[in-house]
Amino acid sequence: MEKKEVEINLSDIFFLLLSKLPFILLLAVLGTIGGFAVAKGLLPVKYTSSVSIYVNNYSAATDITAEGKINGADIQTAKALASTYIVILQDDIVYDEVSKRLLKDYDTADLSKIFNVQYENGEPYISAGQIRSLVSINSVNDTEVINISTTSENPHISADICFYISDIAPDLLTRTTKAGSVETIGSAKVPTAPSSPNVKRITILGLLLGGFLGAAIVIIGDMFDTTVNNGEDLKKAFPDIAVLGEIPDLMDTKGGVRYEYK
């Protein structure tokens, strides 16, 4: 069976889209409204707080040179320690302690809005996995600085989880690794503005998606449209049959000239 080659003319597509511009704009506007509605009404508002801790492996006797400079090799050791510390800070022992502090500082009703608070022997607890899912711990630009950030629907809880982890870290890390030490840089602040959703970004995505969908519908609809509008369409539909002539329809009530094809 002989396959037909479909010729795509970019100029034709451009004028086709231009002729259907009102329809495309309508879908773009609907997409914009939909994106804004989703961002403002359906997506939960979340707040992010963060704190940084500095890892060092220096001792006054061996790591500071006569010029008062820190030994470069020890900086590399501190960076390696930072990677180890990150792994330790992801352990359940950290988040079990965070759970205890949250339950001590907050009402269970408030915590239930964010976590699935469970009970064991009549005592409430929050699983380590739930808290861990809110926390991100990583080194800053592959340095000896570790950043701890928490994103939740409660700005105070986000800040407190960061504080709890930074408070737990020094004793836990030095006790576990027997090497190095950490110092907290600054403190976790209660965020005053939400970090997500990004209403502007989602609204723009809705606009682009609506416009793209409108253009796609127009192009696909044209591809499946078998209506013959002129002699060129007839030649494309029946390339092996010659068009002998075009007869104008002089009875067109609109005052134009219509053609019938034989």
C-alpha atoms as an extended CHARMM CRD file, in Angstrom:
* protein
*
       262  EXT
         1         1  MET       CA              0.0000000000        0.0000000000        0.0000000000  PROA      1               0.0000000000
         2         2  GLU       CA              1.4590000000        3.3400000000       -1.0710000000  PROA      2               0.0000000000
         3         3  LYS       CA              2.0110000000        5.8040000000        1.7430000000  PROA      3               0.0000000000
         4         4  LYS       CA              0.9880000000        9.4390000000        1.2430000000  PROA      4               0.0000000000
         5         5  GLU       CA              3.4580000000       12.1130000000        2.1780000000  PROA      5               0.0000000000
         6         6  VAL       CA              1.9690000000       15.0000000000        4.1310000000  PROA      6               0.0000000000
         7         7  GLU       CA              3.4890000000       18.3620000000        3.2920000000  PROA      7               0.0000000000
         8         8  ILE       CA              3.5590000000       20.8350000000        6.1570000000  PROA      8               0.0000000000
         9         9  ASN       CA              3.6520000000       24.4800000000        5.1900000000  PROA      9               0.0000000000
        10        10  LEU       CA              4.6870000000       26.7210000000        8.0840000000  PROA      10              0.0000000000
        11        11  SER       CA              3.1340000000       29.7030000000        6.3810000000  PROA      11              0.0000000000
        12        12  ASP       CA             -0.2220000000       27.9250000000        6.1630000000  PROA      12              0.0000000000
        13        13  ILE       CA              0.0000000000       26.9560000000        9.8460000000  PROA      13              0.0000000000
        14        14  PHE       CA              0.7740000000       30.5510000000       10.8050000000  PROA      14              0.0000000000
        15        15  PHE       CA             -2.2350000000       31.9380000000        8.9350000000  PROA      15              0.0000000000
        16        16  LEU       CA             -4.4060000000       29.1040000000       10.2580000000  PROA      16              0.0000000000
        17        17  LEU       CA             -3.4740000000       29.9960000000       13.8410000000  PROA      17              0.0000000000
        18        18  LEU       CA             -3.9680000000       33.6700000000       13.0760000000  PROA      18              0.0000000000
        19        19  SER       CA             -7.4760000000       32.9920000000       11.7660000000  PROA      19              0.0000000000
        20        20  LYS       CA             -8.3300000000       31.0820000000       14.9590000000  PROA      20              0.0000000000
        21        21  LEU       CA             -6.6490000000       33.5710000000       17.2830000000  PROA      21              0.0000000000
        22        22  PRO       CA             -9.8350000000       34.4340000000       19.2580000000  PROA      22              0.0000000000
        23        23  PHE       CA            -10.3220000000       30.7470000000       20.1030000000  PROA      23              0.0000000000
        24        24  ILE       CA             -6.6740000000       30.3440000000       21.1520000000  PROA      24              0.0000000000
        25        25  LEU       CA             -6.8340000000       33.5040000000       23.2860000000  PROA      25              0.0000000000
        26        26  LEU       CA            -10.0170000000       32.2580000000       24.9340000000  PROA      26              0.0000000000
        27        27  LEU       CA             -8.3220000000       29.0170000000       26.0160000000  PROA      27              0.0000000000
        28        28  ALA       CA             -5.2630000000       30.9860000000       27.1540000000  PROA      28              0.0000000000
        29        29  VAL       CA             -7.4710000000       33.1870000000       29.3530000000  PROA      29              0.0000000000
        30        30  LEU       CA             -9.2640000000       30.1260000000       30.7480000000  PROA      30              0.0000000000
        31        31  GLY       CA             -5.8810000000       28.5200000000       31.4500000000  PROA      31              0.0000000000
        32        32  THR       CA             -4.7480000000       31.6580000000       33.2670000000  PROA      32              0.0000000000
        33        33  ILE       CA             -7.8920000000       31.7250000000       35.4100000000  PROA      33              0.0000000000
        34        34  GLY       CA             -7.5610000000       27.9990000000       36.1000000000  PROA      34              0.0000000000
        35        35  GLY       CA             -3.8960000000       28.2890000000       37.0910000000  PROA      35              0.0000000000
        36        36  PHE       CA             -4.6210000000       31.1900000000       39.4370000000  PROA      36              0.0000000000
        37        37  ALA       CA             -7.5810000000       29.3470000000       40.9940000000  PROA      37              0.0000000000
        38        38  VAL       CA             -5.4920000000       26.2070000000       41.5880000000  PROA      38              0.0000000000
        39        39  ALA       CA             -2.6100000000       28.1810000000       43.1230000000  PROA      39              0.0000000000
        40        40  LYS       CA             -4.8440000000       30.2230000000       45.4250000000  PROA      40              0.0000000000
        41        41  GLY       CA             -7.5480000000       27.7330000000       46.2880000000  PROA      41              0.0000000000
        42        42  LEU       CA             -6.3130000000       24.1610000000       45.9750000000  PROA      42              0.0000000000
        43        43  LEU       CA             -2.5920000000       24.0870000000       46.7580000000  PROA      43              0.0000000000
        44        44  PRO       CA             -1.6280000000       24.3210000000       50.4400000000  PROA      44              0.0000000000
        45        45  VAL       CA              0.3360000000       27.3600000000       51.6010000000  PROA      45              0.0000000000
        46        46  LYS       CA              3.7450000000       26.3260000000       52.9640000000  PROA      46              0.0000000000
        47        47  TYR       CA              6.5040000000       28.1330000000       54.8490000000  PROA      47              0.0000000000
        48        48  THR       CA             10.2260000000       27.4280000000       54.7970000000  PROA      48              0.0000000000
        49        49  SER       CA             12.7230000000       28.1460000000       57.5580000000  PROA      49              0.0000000000
        50        50  SER       CA             16.4170000000       27.2910000000       57.5800000000  PROA      50              0.0000000000
        51        51  VAL       CA             19.5490000000       27.3390000000       59.6880000000  PROA      51              0.0000000000
        52        52  SER       CA             23.1810000000       26.5810000000       58.9130000000  PROA      52              0.0000000000
        53        53  ILE       CA             25.8160000000       24.7710000000       60.9730000000  PROA      53              0.0000000000
        54        54  TYR       CA             29.5530000000       24.9930000000       60.4260000000  PROA      54              0.0000000000
        55        55  VAL       CA             31.7140000000       21.8680000000       60.5680000000  PROA      55              0.0000000000
        56        56  ASN       CA             35.3000000000       22.2050000000       61.7200000000  PROA      56              0.0000000000
        57        57  ASN       CA             38.1350000000       19.7840000000       62.3450000000  PROA      57              0.0000000000
        58        58  TYR       CA             40.6810000000       22.2310000000       63.7180000000  PROA      58              0.0000000000
        59        59  SER       CA             42.7030000000       22.1390000000       66.9050000000  PROA      59              0.0000000000
        60        60  ALA       CA             44.7520000000       25.0770000000       68.1010000000  PROA      60              0.0000000000
        61        61  ALA       CA             47.9440000000       23.0130000000       68.4250000000  PROA      61              0.0000000000
        62        62  THR       CA             48.1280000000       21.3830000000       65.0170000000  PROA      62              0.0000000000
        63        63  ASP       CA             45.7690000000       23.0630000000       62.5830000000  PROA      63              0.0000000000
        64        64  ILE       CA             46.7790000000       26.7330000000       62.7380000000  PROA      64              0.0000000000
        65        65  THR       CA             50.0340000000       27.6780000000       61.0380000000  PROA      65              0.0000000000
        66        66  ALA       CA             52.5230000000       30.2030000000       62.3410000000  PROA      66              0.0000000000
        67        67  GLU       CA             50.9990000000       32.8100000000       60.0420000000  PROA      67              0.0000000000
        68        68  GLY       CA             47.6110000000       32.2790000000       61.6280000000  PROA      68              0.0000000000
        69        69  LYS       CA             46.2140000000       30.3730000000       58.6600000000  PROA      69              0.0000000000
        70        70  ILE       CA             44.1230000000       27.2270000000       58.8800000000  PROA      70              0.0000000000
        71        71  ASN       CA             45.6990000000       24.0520000000       57.5310000000  PROA      71              0.0000000000
        72        72  GLY       CA             44.2300000000       23.4080000000       54.0480000000  PROA      72              0.0000000000
        73        73  ALA       CA             44.2470000000       19.6390000000       54.5100000000  PROA      73              0.0000000000
        74        74  ASP       CA             42.0580000000       20.0090000000       57.5420000000  PROA      74              0.0000000000
        75        75  ILE       CA             39.5280000000       22.0050000000       55.5330000000  PROA      75              0.0000000000
        76        76  GLN       CA             39.1990000000       19.0220000000       53.2020000000  PROA      76              0.0000000000
        77        77  THR       CA             38.7190000000       16.7820000000       56.2310000000  PROA      77              0.0000000000
        78        78  ALA       CA             35.9680000000       19.0870000000       57.4810000000  PROA      78              0.0000000000
        79        79  LYS       CA             34.2240000000       18.8480000000       54.1000000000  PROA      79              0.0000000000
        80        80  ALA       CA             34.3790000000       15.0500000000       54.2890000000  PROA      80              0.0000000000
        81        81  LEU       CA             33.0110000000       15.2030000000       57.8280000000  PROA      81              0.0000000000
        82        82  ALA       CA             30.1320000000       17.3580000000       56.6110000000  PROA      82              0.0000000000
        83        83  SER       CA             29.0200000000       14.5580000000       54.2660000000  PROA      83              0.0000000000
        84        84  THR       CA             29.1590000000       12.0650000000       57.1580000000  PROA      84              0.0000000000
        85        85  TYR       CA             27.2830000000       14.4340000000       59.4460000000  PROA      85              0.0000000000
        86        86  ILE       CA             24.4870000000       14.8300000000       56.8800000000  PROA      86              0.0000000000
        87        87  VAL       CA             23.9700000000       11.0600000000       56.8390000000  PROA      87              0.0000000000
        88        88  ILE       CA             23.8510000000       10.9240000000       60.6480000000  PROA      88              0.0000000000
        89        89  LEU       CA             21.3760000000       13.8110000000       60.8190000000  PROA      89              0.0000000000
        90        90  GLN       CA             18.9870000000       11.8210000000       58.6100000000  PROA      90              0.0000000000
        91        91  ASP       CA             18.8320000000        8.9860000000       61.1340000000  PROA      91              0.0000000000
        92        92  ASP       CA             15.6060000000        8.1600000000       62.9890000000  PROA      92              0.0000000000
        93        93  ILE       CA             17.2410000000        8.9720000000       66.3260000000  PROA      93              0.0000000000
        94        94  VAL       CA             17.2490000000       12.6580000000       65.3710000000  PROA      94              0.0000000000
        95        95  TYR       CA             13.6280000000       12.7650000000       64.2560000000  PROA      95              0.0000000000
        96        96  ASP       CA             12.3880000000       10.7190000000       67.2000000000  PROA      96              0.0000000000
        97        97  GLU       CA             13.8600000000       13.4030000000       69.4490000000  PROA      97              0.0000000000
        98        98  VAL       CA             12.3050000000       16.1240000000       67.2850000000  PROA      98              0.0000000000
        99        99  SER       CA              8.9510000000       14.3360000000       67.6550000000  PROA      99              0.0000000000
       100       100  LYS       CA              9.2430000000       14.4180000000       71.4580000000  PROA      100             0.0000000000
       101       101  ARG       CA             10.0150000000       18.1320000000       71.4470000000  PROA      101             0.0000000000
       102       102  LEU       CA              7.1630000000       18.9480000000       69.0740000000  PROA      102             0.0000000000
       103       103  LEU       CA              4.6760000000       17.0550000000       71.2450000000  PROA      103             0.0000000000
       104       104  LYS       CA              6.0120000000       18.8890000000       74.2940000000  PROA      104             0.0000000000
       105       105  ASP       CA              5.8270000000       22.3780000000       72.7540000000  PROA      105             0.0000000000
       106       106  TYR       CA              2.6240000000       22.1090000000       70.6720000000  PROA      106             0.0000000000
       107       107  ASP       CA             -0.9280000000       20.9160000000       71.1690000000  PROA      107             0.0000000000
       108       108  THR       CA             -1.7250000000       17.6210000000       69.4990000000  PROA      108             0.0000000000
       109       109  ALA       CA             -4.6050000000       19.2970000000       67.6570000000  PROA      109             0.0000000000
       110       110  ASP       CA             -2.2010000000       21.7660000000       65.9970000000  PROA      110             0.0000000000
       111       111  LEU       CA              0.2530000000       19.0240000000       65.0720000000  PROA      111             0.0000000000
       112       112  SER       CA             -2.5610000000       16.9090000000       63.6240000000  PROA      112             0.0000000000
       113       113  LYS       CA             -3.0700000000       19.5540000000       60.9390000000  PROA      113             0.0000000000
       114       114  ILE       CA              0.3450000000       18.6700000000       59.5200000000  PROA      114             0.0000000000
       115       115  PHE       CA              1.1790000000       15.1910000000       60.7900000000  PROA      115             0.0000000000
       116       116  ASN       CA             -0.6640000000       11.9390000000       61.2360000000  PROA      116             0.0000000000
       117       117  VAL       CA             -0.2710000000       11.7880000000       65.0180000000  PROA      117             0.0000000000
       118       118  GLN       CA             -0.4180000000        8.1860000000       66.1750000000  PROA      118             0.0000000000
       119       119  TYR       CA             -0.7090000000        6.6510000000       69.6230000000  PROA      119             0.0000000000
       120       120  GLU       CA              1.3570000000        3.9260000000       71.2370000000  PROA      120             0.0000000000
       121       121  ASN       CA              0.4580000000        2.7210000000       74.7340000000  PROA      121             0.0000000000
       122       122  GLY       CA             -1.7740000000        5.7530000000       75.0090000000  PROA      122             0.0000000000
       123       123  GLU       CA              1.0510000000        8.1930000000       74.2450000000  PROA      123             0.0000000000
       124       124  PRO       CA              1.0670000000       10.2940000000       71.0400000000  PROA      124             0.0000000000
       125       125  TYR       CA              4.0220000000       10.1630000000       68.6720000000  PROA      125             0.0000000000
       126       126  ILE       CA              4.9370000000       11.3480000000       65.1950000000  PROA      126             0.0000000000
       127       127  SER       CA              6.8300000000        8.9080000000       63.0030000000  PROA      127             0.0000000000
       128       128  ALA       CA             10.3630000000        9.8570000000       62.0040000000  PROA      128             0.0000000000
       129       129  GLY       CA              9.5050000000        9.4700000000       58.3380000000  PROA      129             0.0000000000
       130       130  GLN       CA              6.8220000000       12.1720000000       58.4750000000  PROA      130             0.0000000000
       131       131  ILE       CA              9.1960000000       14.7320000000       59.9660000000  PROA      131             0.0000000000
       132       132  ARG       CA             12.0560000000       13.7160000000       57.6730000000  PROA      132             0.0000000000
       133       133  SER       CA              9.8500000000       14.3290000000       54.6260000000  PROA      133             0.0000000000
       134       134  LEU       CA              9.6440000000       18.0270000000       55.5990000000  PROA      134             0.0000000000
       135       135  VAL       CA             13.3770000000       18.4680000000       56.1150000000  PROA      135             0.0000000000
       136       136  SER       CA             16.1880000000       19.0200000000       53.6290000000  PROA      136             0.0000000000
       137       137  ILE       CA             19.8110000000       18.7380000000       54.7700000000  PROA      137             0.0000000000
       138       138  ASN       CA             22.7240000000       19.3680000000       52.4220000000  PROA      138             0.0000000000
       139       139  SER       CA             26.1380000000       20.9720000000       52.2070000000  PROA      139             0.0000000000
       140       140  VAL       CA             26.3130000000       24.5020000000       50.8120000000  PROA      140             0.0000000000
       141       141  ASN       CA             28.2430000000       24.5380000000       47.5320000000  PROA      141             0.0000000000
       142       142  ASP       CA             30.3190000000       21.5170000000       48.5950000000  PROA      142             0.0000000000
       143       143  THR       CA             31.7410000000       23.3810000000       51.5900000000  PROA      143             0.0000000000
       144       144  GLU       CA             31.9590000000       22.5360000000       55.2850000000  PROA      144             0.0000000000
       145       145  VAL       CA             28.7100000000       24.4190000000       55.9010000000  PROA      145             0.0000000000
       146       146  ILE       CA             25.5550000000       22.3260000000       56.3030000000  PROA      146             0.0000000000
       147       147  ASN       CA             22.1630000000       23.8960000000       55.6310000000  PROA      147             0.0000000000
       148       148  ILE       CA             19.0600000000       22.5460000000       57.3520000000  PROA      148             0.0000000000
       149       149  SER       CA             15.7070000000       23.7090000000       55.9740000000  PROA      149             0.0000000000
       150       150  THR       CA             12.1600000000       22.7210000000       56.8480000000  PROA      150             0.0000000000
       151       151  THR       CA              9.0010000000       23.3610000000       54.8380000000  PROA      151             0.0000000000
       152       152  SER       CA              5.5720000000       22.8950000000       56.4030000000  PROA      152             0.0000000000
       153       153  GLU       CA              2.1500000000       24.5380000000       56.5440000000  PROA      153             0.0000000000
       154       154  ASN       CA              2.9510000000       26.1210000000       59.9110000000  PROA      154             0.0000000000
       155       155  PRO       CA              5.7230000000       28.7720000000       59.9660000000  PROA      155             0.0000000000
       156       156  HSD       CA              6.4450000000       28.2780000000       63.6680000000  PROA      156             0.0000000000
       157       157  ILE       CA              6.7810000000       24.5100000000       63.3220000000  PROA      157             0.0000000000
       158       158  SER       CA              9.1310000000       24.9690000000       60.3470000000  PROA      158             0.0000000000
       159       159  ALA       CA             11.3920000000       27.2320000000       62.4260000000  PROA      159             0.0000000000
       160       160  ASP       CA             11.2550000000       25.0230000000       65.5110000000  PROA      160             0.0000000000
       161       161  ILE       CA             12.1640000000       21.8220000000       63.6540000000  PROA      161             0.0000000000
       162       162  CYS       CA             15.2750000000       23.5760000000       62.3030000000  PROA      162             0.0000000000
       163       163  PHE       CA             16.1050000000       24.7710000000       65.8120000000  PROA      163             0.0000000000
       164       164  TYR       CA             15.6080000000       21.3150000000       67.3140000000  PROA      164             0.0000000000
       165       165  ILE       CA             17.9250000000       19.6580000000       64.7820000000  PROA      165             0.0000000000
       166       166  SER       CA             20.6320000000       22.3140000000       65.1450000000  PROA      166             0.0000000000
       167       167  ASP       CA             20.3700000000       21.9410000000       68.9360000000  PROA      167             0.0000000000
       168       168  ILE       CA             20.6000000000       18.1440000000       68.8030000000  PROA      168             0.0000000000
       169       169  ALA       CA             23.4390000000       18.0850000000       66.2300000000  PROA      169             0.0000000000
       170       170  PRO       CA             26.5680000000       19.1720000000       68.1980000000  PROA      170             0.0000000000
       171       171  ASP       CA             26.4110000000       16.5640000000       70.9460000000  PROA      171             0.0000000000
       172       172  LEU       CA             25.1180000000       13.7650000000       68.6950000000  PROA      172             0.0000000000
       173       173  LEU       CA             27.6940000000       14.2690000000       65.9300000000  PROA      173             0.0000000000
       174       174  THR       CA             30.7740000000       14.5580000000       68.1310000000  PROA      174             0.0000000000
       175       175  ARG       CA             29.6130000000       11.6350000000       70.2840000000  PROA      175             0.0000000000
       176       176  THR       CA             28.9840000000        9.4590000000       67.2350000000  PROA      176             0.0000000000
       177       177  THR       CA             32.0260000000       10.2630000000       65.0920000000  PROA      177             0.0000000000
       178       178  LYS       CA             34.5270000000       11.1590000000       67.8420000000  PROA      178             0.0000000000
       179       179  ALA       CA             35.8850000000       13.7390000000       65.4220000000  PROA      179             0.0000000000
       180       180  GLY       CA             35.3400000000       17.3820000000       64.6080000000  PROA      180             0.0000000000
       181       181  SER       CA             32.6700000000       19.6630000000       65.9710000000  PROA      181             0.0000000000
       182       182  VAL       CA             29.8700000000       21.8880000000       64.7130000000  PROA      182             0.0000000000
       183       183  GLU       CA             28.6980000000       25.4020000000       65.4620000000  PROA      183             0.0000000000
       184       184  THR       CA             25.3300000000       26.9040000000       64.6110000000  PROA      184             0.0000000000
       185       185  ILE       CA             25.4480000000       29.9080000000       62.3120000000  PROA      185             0.0000000000
       186       186  GLY       CA             22.6800000000       32.3210000000       63.2460000000  PROA      186             0.0000000000
       187       187  SER       CA             19.2680000000       30.9920000000       64.1980000000  PROA      187             0.0000000000
       188       188  ALA       CA             16.1530000000       29.6550000000       62.4920000000  PROA      188             0.0000000000
       189       189  LYS       CA             13.6830000000       32.4800000000       61.9660000000  PROA      189             0.0000000000
       190       190  VAL       CA              9.9190000000       32.2050000000       61.7140000000  PROA      190             0.0000000000
       191       191  PRO       CA              9.0730000000       32.9210000000       58.0380000000  PROA      191             0.0000000000
       192       192  THR       CA              6.6930000000       35.8140000000       57.4680000000  PROA      192             0.0000000000
       193       193  ALA       CA              5.8530000000       34.9880000000       53.8420000000  PROA      193             0.0000000000
       194       194  PRO       CA              4.9510000000       31.6490000000       52.2430000000  PROA      194             0.0000000000
       195       195  SER       CA              7.5360000000       29.8510000000       50.1250000000  PROA      195             0.0000000000
       196       196  SER       CA              4.9100000000       28.0430000000       48.0660000000  PROA      196             0.0000000000
       197       197  PRO       CA              2.8210000000       27.8970000000       46.0310000000  PROA      197             0.0000000000
       198       198  ASN       CA              4.3340000000       30.3460000000       43.5600000000  PROA      198             0.0000000000
       199       199  VAL       CA              1.0790000000       31.9270000000       42.3840000000  PROA      199             0.0000000000
       200       200  LYS       CA              2.7050000000       33.9900000000       39.6300000000  PROA      200             0.0000000000
       201       201  ARG       CA              4.5930000000       31.0190000000       38.1740000000  PROA      201             0.0000000000
       202       202  ILE       CA              1.5720000000       28.7170000000       38.2190000000  PROA      202             0.0000000000
       203       203  THR       CA             -0.6330000000       31.4060000000       36.6580000000  PROA      203             0.0000000000
       204       204  ILE       CA              1.8590000000       31.9070000000       33.8210000000  PROA      204             0.0000000000
       205       205  LEU       CA              2.0740000000       28.1430000000       33.3050000000  PROA      205             0.0000000000
       206       206  GLY       CA             -1.7360000000       28.0690000000       33.0610000000  PROA      206             0.0000000000
       207       207  LEU       CA             -1.6130000000       30.8110000000       30.4270000000  PROA      207             0.0000000000
       208       208  LEU       CA              1.0030000000       28.9470000000       28.3660000000  PROA      208             0.0000000000
       209       209  LEU       CA             -0.7620000000       25.6110000000       28.7260000000  PROA      209             0.0000000000
       210       210  GLY       CA             -4.1040000000       27.1050000000       27.6650000000  PROA      210             0.0000000000
       211       211  GLY       CA             -2.5500000000       28.8070000000       24.6310000000  PROA      211             0.0000000000
       212       212  PHE       CA             -0.6480000000       25.6700000000       23.6300000000  PROA      212             0.0000000000
       213       213  LEU       CA             -3.7780000000       23.5340000000       24.0120000000  PROA      213             0.0000000000
       214       214  GLY       CA             -5.7710000000       25.9620000000       21.8630000000  PROA      214             0.0000000000
       215       215  ALA       CA             -3.1130000000       25.9370000000       19.1140000000  PROA      215             0.0000000000
       216       216  ALA       CA             -2.8900000000       22.1330000000       19.2480000000  PROA      216             0.0000000000
       217       217  ILE       CA             -6.6750000000       21.7700000000       18.8900000000  PROA      217             0.0000000000
       218       218  VAL       CA             -6.6880000000       24.1140000000       15.8770000000  PROA      218             0.0000000000
       219       219  ILE       CA             -3.8120000000       22.3190000000       14.1220000000  PROA      219             0.0000000000
       220       220  ILE       CA             -5.0760000000       18.7870000000       14.8250000000  PROA      220             0.0000000000
       221       221  GLY       CA             -8.6050000000       19.7950000000       13.8200000000  PROA      221             0.0000000000
       222       222  ASP       CA             -7.2790000000       21.1590000000       10.5330000000  PROA      222             0.0000000000
       223       223  MET       CA             -5.2970000000       17.9610000000        9.8760000000  PROA      223             0.0000000000
       224       224  PHE       CA             -8.4610000000       15.8630000000       10.1670000000  PROA      224             0.0000000000
       225       225  ASP       CA            -10.6260000000       18.3320000000        8.2420000000  PROA      225             0.0000000000
       226       226  THR       CA            -11.5200000000       16.7490000000        4.8760000000  PROA      226             0.0000000000
       227       227  THR       CA            -13.5080000000       19.7430000000        3.6170000000  PROA      227             0.0000000000
       228       228  VAL       CA            -12.4760000000       20.9280000000        0.1360000000  PROA      228             0.0000000000
       229       229  ASN       CA            -12.2050000000       24.7090000000        0.1300000000  PROA      229             0.0000000000
       230       230  ASN       CA            -10.4170000000       25.3980000000       -3.1570000000  PROA      230             0.0000000000
       231       231  GLY       CA             -8.8160000000       23.8150000000       -6.1580000000  PROA      231             0.0000000000
       232       232  GLU       CA             -5.5270000000       23.2710000000       -4.3530000000  PROA      232             0.0000000000
       233       233  ASP       CA             -7.2800000000       21.2260000000       -1.6400000000  PROA      233             0.0000000000
       234       234  LEU       CA             -8.8980000000       19.1160000000       -4.3560000000  PROA      234             0.0000000000
       235       235  LYS       CA             -5.5460000000       18.4850000000       -6.0180000000  PROA      235             0.0000000000
       236       236  LYS       CA             -4.0230000000       17.4290000000       -2.7070000000  PROA      236             0.0000000000
       237       237  ALA       CA             -6.9200000000       15.0920000000       -1.9720000000  PROA      237             0.0000000000
       238       238  PHE       CA             -6.8970000000       13.5360000000       -5.4620000000  PROA      238             0.0000000000
       239       239  PRO       CA             -3.4080000000       14.0450000000       -6.9050000000  PROA      239             0.0000000000
       240       240  ASP       CA             -4.0190000000       11.5730000000       -9.7600000000  PROA      240             0.0000000000
       241       241  ILE       CA             -7.1780000000       13.3070000000      -10.9810000000  PROA      241             0.0000000000
       242       242  ALA       CA             -6.9270000000       16.5340000000      -12.9500000000  PROA      242             0.0000000000
       243       243  VAL       CA             -9.2110000000       19.4800000000      -12.1650000000  PROA      243             0.0000000000
       244       244  LEU       CA            -10.7530000000       20.4300000000      -15.5040000000  PROA      244             0.0000000000
       245       245  GLY       CA            -12.3230000000       23.6900000000      -14.4010000000  PROA      245             0.0000000000
       246       246  GLU       CA            -13.8340000000       25.7820000000      -11.6460000000  PROA      246             0.0000000000
       247       247  ILE       CA            -17.4330000000       27.0670000000      -12.0070000000  PROA      247             0.0000000000
       248       248  PRO       CA            -18.3620000000       30.1370000000       -9.9540000000  PROA      248             0.0000000000
       249       249  ASP       CA            -21.6920000000       30.0790000000       -8.0920000000  PROA      249             0.0000000000
       250       250  LEU       CA            -23.3060000000       33.3260000000       -9.2210000000  PROA      250             0.0000000000
       251       251  MET       CA            -26.3120000000       32.7180000000       -6.9400000000  PROA      251             0.0000000000
       252       252  ASP       CA            -24.3090000000       33.2710000000       -3.7540000000  PROA      252             0.0000000000
       253       253  THR       CA            -26.6470000000       35.3280000000       -1.5280000000  PROA      253             0.0000000000
       254       254  LYS       CA            -23.7170000000       36.8180000000        0.3830000000  PROA      254             0.0000000000
       255       255  GLY       CA            -22.5250000000       38.7020000000       -2.6460000000  PROA      255             0.0000000000
       256       256  GLY       CA            -19.3140000000       36.7250000000       -2.9560000000  PROA      256             0.0000000000
       257       257  VAL       CA            -18.2620000000       34.1450000000       -5.4830000000  PROA      257             0.0000000000
       258       258  ARG       CA            -18.4440000000       30.4810000000       -4.5970000000  PROA      258             0.0000000000
       259       259  TYR       CA            -16.9620000000       27.7140000000       -6.6830000000  PROA      259             0.0000000000
       260       260  GLU       CA            -18.1440000000       24.2600000000       -7.4870000000  PROA      260             0.0000000000
       261       261  TYR       CA            -15.5930000000       21.7100000000       -8.6070000000  PROA      261             0.0000000000
       262       262  LYS       CA            -16.1120000000       19.1720000000      -11.3560000000  PROA      262             0.0000000000
